[in-house]
Amino acid sequence: MRKPVASLILLVFIVLYIVLVGTFSGMIETWPRWAQLVFYVIAGFAWILPLKPLFAWMNDGTPQDSDD
């Protein structure tokens, strides 16, 4: 049951995150191109940080692979 719940949370979060970053696009359109690039690169990776606990919780019930 964890994976469907986590998938739904992930989907909702990504949609809200896209809307949030999209609202900032109007504010940063006057910035130099290099600053816009930096903003979008950081925004492109920043969504992962708040979701790391969700991914850990989602995969907590899966068996661990061992190389023993």
MITORLO-455175 format. One record per residue: residue number from 1; y negated, x negated, z negated of N, C-alpha, C, O, CB in turn. Coordinates in steps of 0.05 Angstrom, whole numbers, always signed. Glycine has a CB too. Layout:
N
<drenmar pos="NUM" n_v="Y" n_u="X" n_w="Z" ca_v="Y" ca_u="X" ca_w="Z" c_v="Y" c_u="X" c_w="Z" o_v="Y" o_u="X" o_w="Z" cb_v="Y" cb_u="X" cb_w="Z"/>
...
***
This chain:
68
<drenmar pos="1" n_v="+24" n_u="-16" n_w="+0" ca_v="+0" ca_u="+0" ca_w="+0" c_v="-25" c_u="-17" c_w="+0" o_v="-47" o_u="-8" o_w="+6" cb_v="+0" cb_u="+19" cb_w="-24"/>
<drenmar pos="2" n_v="-22" n_u="-43" n_w="-7" ca_v="-46" ca_u="-60" ca_w="-9" c_v="-58" c_u="-65" c_w="+19" o_v="-83" o_u="-64" o_w="+21" cb_v="-38" cb_u="-87" cb_w="-21"/>
<drenmar pos="3" n_v="-42" n_u="-70" n_w="+39" ca_v="-53" ca_u="-77" ca_w="+65" c_v="-69" c_u="-55" c_w="+78" o_v="-90" o_u="-60" o_w="+89" cb_v="-31" cb_u="-86" cb_w="+83"/>
<drenmar pos="4" n_v="-60" n_u="-30" n_w="+77" ca_v="-76" ca_u="-8" ca_w="+89" c_v="-103" c_u="-4" c_w="+74" o_v="-124" o_u="+0" o_w="+86" cb_v="-61" cb_u="+18" cb_w="+89"/>
<drenmar pos="5" n_v="-102" n_u="-6" n_w="+47" ca_v="-127" ca_u="-3" ca_w="+32" c_v="-146" c_u="-26" c_w="+38" o_v="-169" o_u="-22" o_w="+42" cb_v="-120" cb_u="-2" cb_w="+1"/>
<drenmar pos="6" n_v="-135" n_u="-51" n_w="+38" ca_v="-152" ca_u="-74" ca_w="+43" c_v="-163" c_u="-73" c_w="+72" o_v="-185" o_u="-81" o_w="+77" cb_v="-136" cb_u="-100" cb_w="+39"/>
<drenmar pos="7" n_v="-147" n_u="-63" n_w="+91" ca_v="-156" ca_u="-61" ca_w="+118" c_v="-179" c_u="-42" c_w="+120" o_v="-199" o_u="-47" o_w="+135" cb_v="-134" cb_u="-53" cb_w="+137"/>
<drenmar pos="8" n_v="-177" n_u="-19" n_w="+106" ca_v="-199" ca_u="+0" ca_w="+107" c_v="-224" c_u="-11" c_w="+94" o_v="-246" o_u="-8" o_w="+105" cb_v="-191" cb_u="+26" cb_w="+92"/>
<drenmar pos="9" n_v="-222" n_u="-25" n_w="+71" ca_v="-245" ca_u="-38" ca_w="+58" c_v="-257" c_u="-59" c_w="+77" o_v="-281" o_u="-60" o_w="+79" cb_v="-236" cb_u="-51" cb_w="+31"/>
<drenmar pos="10" n_v="-240" n_u="-74" n_w="+90" ca_v="-250" ca_u="-95" ca_w="+108" c_v="-265" c_u="-82" c_w="+131" o_v="-287" o_u="-92" o_w="+139" cb_v="-226" cb_u="-111" cb_w="+119"/>
<drenmar pos="11" n_v="-255" n_u="-61" n_w="+143" ca_v="-268" ca_u="-47" ca_w="+165" c_v="-295" c_u="-37" c_w="+157" o_v="-315" o_u="-40" o_w="+171" cb_v="-251" cb_u="-25" cb_w="+175"/>
<drenmar pos="12" n_v="-297" n_u="-24" n_w="+133" ca_v="-322" ca_u="-13" ca_w="+124" c_v="-342" c_u="-36" c_w="+118" o_v="-365" o_u="-34" o_w="+125" cb_v="-318" cb_u="+4" cb_w="+98"/>
<drenmar pos="13" n_v="-332" n_u="-57" n_w="+106" ca_v="-350" ca_u="-80" ca_w="+100" c_v="-361" c_u="-92" c_w="+125" o_v="-385" o_u="-98" o_w="+127" cb_v="-335" cb_u="-101" cb_w="+83"/>
<drenmar pos="14" n_v="-344" n_u="-96" n_w="+145" ca_v="-353" ca_u="-109" ca_w="+170" c_v="-374" c_u="-92" c_w="+184" o_v="-394" o_u="-102" o_w="+194" cb_v="-329" cb_u="-114" cb_w="+189"/>
<drenmar pos="15" n_v="-369" n_u="-66" n_w="+185" ca_v="-389" ca_u="-48" ca_w="+197" c_v="-416" c_u="-49" c_w="+183" o_v="-437" o_u="-52" o_w="+195" cb_v="-379" cb_u="-19" cb_w="+198"/>
<drenmar pos="16" n_v="-415" n_u="-48" n_w="+156" ca_v="-440" ca_u="-50" ca_w="+141" c_v="-453" c_u="-77" c_w="+144" o_v="-478" o_u="-79" o_w="+145" cb_v="-435" cb_u="-45" cb_w="+111"/>
<drenmar pos="17" n_v="-437" n_u="-98" n_w="+145" ca_v="-449" ca_u="-125" ca_w="+149" c_v="-462" c_u="-128" c_w="+176" o_v="-483" o_u="-140" o_w="+178" cb_v="-426" cb_u="-146" cb_w="+145"/>
<drenmar pos="18" n_v="-449" n_u="-117" n_w="+197" ca_v="-461" ca_u="-118" ca_w="+224" c_v="-488" c_u="-103" c_w="+224" o_v="-507" o_u="-112" o_w="+236" cb_v="-442" cb_u="-106" cb_w="+244"/>
<drenmar pos="19" n_v="-489" n_u="-80" n_w="+211" ca_v="-514" ca_u="-65" ca_w="+210" c_v="-535" c_u="-80" c_w="+195" o_v="-558" o_u="-81" o_w="+203" cb_v="-509" cb_u="-37" cb_w="+197"/>
<drenmar pos="20" n_v="-527" n_u="-93" n_w="+173" ca_v="-546" ca_u="-109" ca_w="+158" c_v="-558" c_u="-132" c_w="+174" o_v="-582" o_u="-136" o_w="+174" cb_v="-533" cb_u="-119" cb_w="+132"/>
<drenmar pos="21" n_v="-540" n_u="-147" n_w="+187" ca_v="-550" ca_u="-170" ca_w="+203" c_v="-566" c_u="-160" c_w="+226" o_v="-586" o_u="-173" o_w="+234" cb_v="-526" cb_u="-187" cb_w="+213"/>
<drenmar pos="22" n_v="-558" n_u="-137" n_w="+238" ca_v="-573" ca_u="-126" ca_w="+260" c_v="-601" c_u="-118" c_w="+252" o_v="-620" o_u="-119" o_w="+268" cb_v="-559" cb_u="-102" cb_w="+271"/>
<drenmar pos="23" n_v="-605" n_u="-108" n_w="+227" ca_v="-632" ca_u="-101" ca_w="+219" c_v="-650" c_u="-125" c_w="+216" o_v="-674" o_u="-123" o_w="+219" cb_v="-630" cb_u="-86" cb_w="+192"/>
<drenmar pos="24" n_v="-638" n_u="-148" n_w="+209" ca_v="-654" ca_u="-172" ca_w="+207" c_v="-661" c_u="-183" c_w="+235" o_v="-679" o_u="-200" o_w="+236" cb_v="-638" cb_u="-193" cb_w="+192"/>
<drenmar pos="25" n_v="-648" n_u="-175" n_w="+255" ca_v="-653" ca_u="-186" ca_w="+282" c_v="-682" c_u="-181" c_w="+291" o_v="-694" o_u="-197" o_w="+305" cb_v="-634" cb_u="-175" cb_w="+303"/>
<drenmar pos="26" n_v="-693" n_u="-158" n_w="+283" ca_v="-720" ca_u="-152" ca_w="+290" c_v="-740" c_u="-170" c_w="+275" o_v="-761" o_u="-177" o_w="+286" cb_v="-727" cb_u="-123" cb_w="+283"/>
<drenmar pos="27" n_v="-733" n_u="-178" n_w="+251" ca_v="-750" ca_u="-196" ca_w="+236" c_v="-750" c_u="-224" c_w="+246" o_v="-770" o_u="-238" o_w="+245" cb_v="-743" cb_u="-195" cb_w="+207"/>
<drenmar pos="28" n_v="-727" n_u="-233" n_w="+256" ca_v="-724" ca_u="-262" ca_w="+263" c_v="-730" c_u="-267" c_w="+293" o_v="-728" o_u="-289" o_w="+302" cb_v="-697" cb_u="-272" cb_w="+256"/>
<drenmar pos="29" n_v="-736" n_u="-246" n_w="+308" ca_v="-740" ca_u="-250" ca_w="+337" c_v="-765" c_u="-267" c_w="+343" o_v="-768" o_u="-278" o_w="+365" cb_v="-743" cb_u="-223" cb_w="+351"/>
<drenmar pos="30" n_v="-783" n_u="-270" n_w="+323" ca_v="-806" ca_u="-287" ca_w="+327" c_v="-801" c_u="-316" c_w="+318" o_v="-818" o_u="-333" o_w="+323" cb_v="-830" cb_u="-275" cb_w="+312"/>
<drenmar pos="31" n_v="-779" n_u="-320" n_w="+306" ca_v="-772" ca_u="-348" ca_w="+297" c_v="-766" c_u="-365" c_w="+322" o_v="-759" o_u="-355" o_w="+343" cb_v="-747" cb_u="-347" cb_w="+278"/>
<drenmar pos="32" n_v="-768" n_u="-391" n_w="+318" ca_v="-760" ca_u="-409" ca_w="+340" c_v="-730" c_u="-405" c_w="+346" o_v="-714" o_u="-397" o_w="+329" cb_v="-766" cb_u="-439" cb_w="+333"/>
<drenmar pos="33" n_v="-722" n_u="-412" n_w="+370" ca_v="-694" ca_u="-408" ca_w="+379" c_v="-674" c_u="-423" c_w="+361" o_v="-653" o_u="-413" o_w="+355" cb_v="-690" cb_u="-417" cb_w="+407"/>
<drenmar pos="34" n_v="-682" n_u="-448" n_w="+352" ca_v="-663" ca_u="-463" ca_w="+336" c_v="-659" c_u="-450" c_w="+309" o_v="-637" o_u="-450" o_w="+297" cb_v="-674" cb_u="-492" cb_w="+332"/>
<drenmar pos="35" n_v="-681" n_u="-437" n_w="+298" ca_v="-678" ca_u="-423" ca_w="+272" c_v="-661" c_u="-398" c_w="+275" o_v="-646" o_u="-391" o_w="+257" cb_v="-706" cb_u="-417" cb_w="+261"/>
<drenmar pos="36" n_v="-664" n_u="-384" n_w="+297" ca_v="-647" ca_u="-361" ca_w="+302" c_v="-618" c_u="-369" c_w="+304" o_v="-600" o_u="-356" o_w="+293" cb_v="-656" cb_u="-347" cb_w="+328"/>
<drenmar pos="37" n_v="-613" n_u="-391" n_w="+318" ca_v="-586" ca_u="-401" ca_w="+320" c_v="-574" c_u="-407" c_w="+293" o_v="-551" o_u="-400" o_w="+287" cb_v="-585" cb_u="-426" cb_w="+338"/>
<drenmar pos="38" n_v="-589" n_u="-421" n_w="+276" ca_v="-580" ca_u="-427" ca_w="+249" c_v="-574" c_u="-402" c_w="+233" o_v="-553" o_u="-400" o_w="+220" cb_v="-601" cb_u="-445" cb_w="+234"/>
<drenmar pos="39" n_v="-592" n_u="-382" n_w="+235" ca_v="-588" ca_u="-357" ca_w="+221" c_v="-562" c_u="-343" c_w="+230" o_v="-546" o_u="-335" o_w="+213" cb_v="-611" cb_u="-338" cb_w="+226"/>
<drenmar pos="40" n_v="-558" n_u="-341" n_w="+256" ca_v="-534" ca_u="-327" ca_w="+266" c_v="-508" c_u="-343" c_w="+261" o_v="-487" o_u="-330" o_w="+257" cb_v="-537" cb_u="-322" cb_w="+295"/>
<drenmar pos="41" n_v="-509" n_u="-369" n_w="+260" ca_v="-485" ca_u="-385" ca_w="+254" c_v="-478" c_u="-380" c_w="+224" o_v="-455" o_u="-376" o_w="+217" cb_v="-490" cb_u="-415" cb_w="+259"/>
<drenmar pos="42" n_v="-498" n_u="-381" n_w="+207" ca_v="-493" ca_u="-376" ca_w="+178" c_v="-483" c_u="-348" c_w="+174" o_v="-464" o_u="-343" o_w="+159" cb_v="-519" cb_u="-382" cb_w="+161"/>
<drenmar pos="43" n_v="-496" n_u="-329" n_w="+187" ca_v="-488" ca_u="-301" ca_w="+184" c_v="-460" c_u="-296" c_w="+195" o_v="-445" o_u="-279" o_w="+185" cb_v="-508" cb_u="-282" cb_w="+199"/>
<drenmar pos="44" n_v="-453" n_u="-311" n_w="+216" ca_v="-426" ca_u="-309" ca_w="+227" c_v="-404" c_u="-318" c_w="+209" o_v="-381" o_u="-308" o_w="+211" cb_v="-425" cb_u="-324" cb_w="+253"/>
<drenmar pos="45" n_v="-410" n_u="-336" n_w="+191" ca_v="-389" ca_u="-346" ca_w="+172" c_v="-393" c_u="-334" c_w="+144" o_v="-373" o_u="-335" o_w="+129" cb_v="-391" cb_u="-376" cb_w="+171"/>
<drenmar pos="46" n_v="-416" n_u="-324" n_w="+137" ca_v="-421" ca_u="-315" ca_w="+110" c_v="-405" c_u="-290" c_w="+102" o_v="-401" o_u="-285" o_w="+78" cb_v="-451" cb_u="-309" cb_w="+107"/>
<drenmar pos="47" n_v="-396" n_u="-275" n_w="+121" ca_v="-381" ca_u="-250" ca_w="+114" c_v="-354" c_u="-257" c_w="+101" o_v="-343" o_u="-240" o_w="+87" cb_v="-376" cb_u="-234" cb_w="+139"/>
<drenmar pos="48" n_v="-345" n_u="-281" n_w="+106" ca_v="-319" ca_u="-289" ca_w="+95" c_v="-319" c_u="-292" c_w="+65" o_v="-301" o_u="-284" o_w="+51" cb_v="-309" cb_u="-315" cb_w="+108"/>
<drenmar pos="49" n_v="-341" n_u="-303" n_w="+54" ca_v="-343" ca_u="-309" ca_w="+25" c_v="-338" c_u="-284" c_w="+7" o_v="-322" o_u="-286" o_w="-11" cb_v="-369" cb_u="-321" cb_w="+19"/>
<drenmar pos="50" n_v="-352" n_u="-262" n_w="+12" ca_v="-347" ca_u="-239" ca_w="-6" c_v="-319" c_u="-227" c_w="-2" o_v="-310" o_u="-212" o_w="-20" cb_v="-368" cb_u="-218" cb_w="-2"/>
<drenmar pos="51" n_v="-306" n_u="-232" n_w="+20" ca_v="-280" ca_u="-220" ca_w="+25" c_v="-256" c_u="-237" c_w="+17" o_v="-234" o_u="-228" o_w="+18" cb_v="-278" cb_u="-213" cb_w="+54"/>
<drenmar pos="52" n_v="-261" n_u="-262" n_w="+8" ca_v="-239" ca_u="-279" ca_w="+0" c_v="-223" c_u="-267" c_w="-23" o_v="-198" o_u="-268" o_w="-21" cb_v="-250" cb_u="-306" cb_w="-9"/>
<drenmar pos="53" n_v="-235" n_u="-254" n_w="-43" ca_v="-218" ca_u="-241" ca_w="-64" c_v="-202" c_u="-218" c_w="-52" o_v="-179" o_u="-213" o_w="-61" cb_v="-236" cb_u="-231" cb_w="-86"/>
<drenmar pos="54" n_v="-213" n_u="-204" n_w="-33" ca_v="-198" ca_u="-182" ca_w="-21" c_v="-174" c_u="-192" c_w="-6" o_v="-152" o_u="-181" o_w="-8" cb_v="-216" cb_u="-166" cb_w="-1"/>
<drenmar pos="55" n_v="-177" n_u="-214" n_w="+9" ca_v="-154" ca_u="-226" ca_w="+23" c_v="-133" c_u="-236" c_w="+4" o_v="-109" o_u="-233" o_w="+9" cb_v="-164" cb_u="-249" cb_w="+42"/>
<drenmar pos="56" n_v="-142" n_u="-248" n_w="-18" ca_v="-123" ca_u="-258" ca_w="-38" c_v="-108" c_u="-235" c_w="-51" o_v="-84" o_u="-237" o_w="-55" cb_v="-138" cb_u="-274" cb_w="-60"/>
<drenmar pos="57" n_v="-122" n_u="-213" n_w="-57" ca_v="-109" ca_u="-190" ca_w="-69" c_v="-89" c_u="-177" c_w="-49" o_v="-67" o_u="-169" o_w="-57" cb_v="-129" cb_u="-169" cb_w="-78"/>
<drenmar pos="58" n_v="-97" n_u="-176" n_w="-24" ca_v="-81" ca_u="-163" ca_w="-4" c_v="-55" c_u="-179" c_w="+0" o_v="-34" o_u="-167" o_w="+5" cb_v="-96" cb_u="-162" cb_w="+23"/>
<drenmar pos="59" n_v="-56" n_u="-205" n_w="-1" ca_v="-32" ca_u="-221" ca_w="+4" c_v="-18" c_u="-229" c_w="-21" o_v="+2" o_u="-245" o_w="-20" cb_v="-40" cb_u="-246" cb_w="+19"/>
<drenmar pos="60" n_v="-26" n_u="-219" n_w="-44" ca_v="-14" ca_u="-227" ca_w="-70" c_v="+15" c_u="-218" c_w="-72" o_v="+31" o_u="-231" o_w="-85" cb_v="-30" cb_u="-215" cb_w="-92"/>
<drenmar pos="61" n_v="+22" n_u="-196" n_w="-60" ca_v="+49" ca_u="-185" ca_w="-62" c_v="+68" c_u="-196" c_w="-42" o_v="+92" o_u="-189" o_w="-42" cb_v="+48" cb_u="-156" cb_w="-60"/>
<drenmar pos="62" n_v="+59" n_u="-214" n_w="-24" ca_v="+78" ca_u="-224" ca_w="-4" c_v="+93" c_u="-248" c_w="-15" o_v="+82" o_u="-264" o_w="-30" cb_v="+62" cb_u="-232" cb_w="+21"/>
<drenmar pos="63" n_v="+118" n_u="-251" n_w="-6" ca_v="+133" ca_u="-275" ca_w="-15" c_v="+121" c_u="-301" c_w="-5" o_v="+111" o_u="-302" o_w="+18" cb_v="+162" cb_u="-273" cb_w="-7"/>
<drenmar pos="64" n_v="+123" n_u="-322" n_w="-21" ca_v="+112" ca_u="-347" ca_w="-13" c_v="+133" c_u="-363" c_w="+3" o_v="+156" o_u="-363" o_w="-3" cb_v="+103" cb_u="-364" cb_w="-38"/>
<drenmar pos="65" n_v="+124" n_u="-376" n_w="+25" ca_v="+141" ca_u="-393" ca_w="+40" c_v="+143" c_u="-420" c_w="+26" o_v="+123" o_u="-431" o_w="+16" cb_v="+131" cb_u="-397" cb_w="+69"/>
<drenmar pos="66" n_v="+167" n_u="-430" n_w="+24" ca_v="+171" ca_u="-457" ca_w="+11" c_v="+184" c_u="-475" c_w="+31" o_v="+202" o_u="-467" o_w="+46" cb_v="+187" cb_u="-455" cb_w="-15"/>
<drenmar pos="67" n_v="+176" n_u="-500" n_w="+30" ca_v="+188" ca_u="-520" ca_w="+48" c_v="+209" c_u="-537" c_w="+34" o_v="+216" o_u="-558" o_w="+43" cb_v="+166" cb_u="-539" cb_w="+58"/>
<drenmar pos="68" n_v="+219" n_u="-527" n_w="+11" ca_v="+239" ca_u="-542" ca_w="-4" c_v="+266" c_u="-543" c_w="+10" o_v="+284" o_u="-555" o_w="-1" cb_v="+243" cb_u="-529" cb_w="-32"/>
***
